[in-house]
Amino acid sequence: MKPNSSPIEREEIVAKVAVPAVEAIAGLSRPLVVNDSLGRMTPANAALWNRRASKAGTGRIWPEDGPYDGVLIRLLHDKSAMTMALSAVASRMDKGAPIYVVGANDEGIKSIGRVLADHFEEIETLDTRKRCRIVRGYRNASVVEKPRFEDWATSCEFGVLDRVCEWSSWPGLFAKGLLDPGSELLISTLRSQQGKKAIKFNKPVLDFGCGIGILSAAIRTMAPEVSLTAIDVDAIAICAAERNVPDLDARNSDAWSAISGSERFGLIVSNPPIHTGKSGDFRVLDALLAGAKNRLLFKGALVLVVQRQIPVQKKLEEHFKFVEMLAQTTRFRVWKAS
Ligand SMILES: C[S@@+](CC[C@H](N)C(=O)[O-])C[C@H]1O[C@@H](n2cnc3c(N)ncnc32)[C@H](O)[C@@H]1O
């Protein structure tokens, strides 16, 4: 595994390294596989829990009840999300059942033993190849203190558009209980454009990559009656956004997968994901730009914020006739395309 391997290359390498673990759980009667986005590590007899939507289908916030007699879990980059996922699966495993964790050295697999030790014993590295490893442990007799999804809900307070609100969140969601400066710039830019003809808030609005729903909440404040749709690949983000924003049509979606070909919006807003894990990844940004034009109503606009070093202007000009920078700070730029 090279540090600059693309996300897909990473998943392919990890899936190859995981083969002995896949073979081991394939011989069990009720195995569970977690975070297998390519579907390459899931034997036919295994249940699957993916938090993110993928080709395998929509995501799930929590695994089915089980009990499971073995688990294979792809390491998550986010330690808090990984800790939560391990609690969820440990609460559904038979005592003595094996767990296999697979991931790359530069993703933190070498220190997974410390997290596993809460609920697993006899932890050892089974295999090390291609700068990845498989770590195995066995479910011990410890009680899982937070076995349910709701046990992990957090709430935080911060202001959006001068209103301080309480926000529901969960481990692994964007910005970790703080208002991201990029989102803040996008919101203040939208507000400064409100009432100007160039951006309309009276036609259906889409929040692409909504996270816990911060941009949607700002739109709802500026346009209380507008029809508002929000999409995110993470099923838990969708759950949080539904709680945080009234009258939101929130859908779990890998890029455009949950938006039908006939839906159209007057405004699409986004603070798109640019980096996943260790390597730069423009796939979602590219999918957003490629799909947005055909989802806009006549005179509709895409407004997005990106870090200023990302060469987004050229990408936007490939798809849109009019591209304009509406605002910038030392770190971010807000672009409008129509
Ligand atoms: C930079 S965060 C922005 C979150 C939120 N809009 C905000 O401003 O706080 C990007 C969001 O895009 C979501 N995302 C990542 N990949 C995606 C994909 N393939 N399809 C849809 N959403 C995706 C992430 O889960 C994350 O919530």
The ligand as a Gaussian input file, in Angstrom:
#p B3LYP/6-31G(d) Opt

LIG

0 1
 C      -17.343000      18.403000       4.021000
 S      -18.683000      17.465000       4.629000
 C      -19.985000      18.684000       4.643000
 C      -21.115000      18.375000       5.593000
 C      -22.186000      19.473000       5.730000
 N      -22.730000      19.832000       4.437000
 C      -21.623000      20.694000       6.415000
 O      -21.457000      21.709000       5.727000
 O      -21.387000      20.638000       7.616000
 C      -19.034000      16.455000       3.254000
 C      -20.163000      15.471000       3.426000
 O      -20.274000      14.710000       2.212000
 C      -20.629000      13.396000       2.537000
 N      -20.233000      12.491000       1.442000
 C      -19.030000      11.868000       1.274000
 N      -19.058000      11.099000       0.187000
 C      -20.298000      11.236000      -0.362000
 C      -20.936000      10.654000      -1.487000
 N      -20.316000       9.762000      -2.276000
 N      -22.229000      10.984000      -1.737000
 C      -22.879000      11.856000      -0.923000
 N      -22.330000      12.422000       0.174000
 C      -21.045000      12.124000       0.446000
 C      -19.902000      13.112000       3.847000
 O      -20.514000      12.025000       4.531000
 C      -20.014000      14.459000       4.560000
 O      -21.138000      14.493000       5.393000

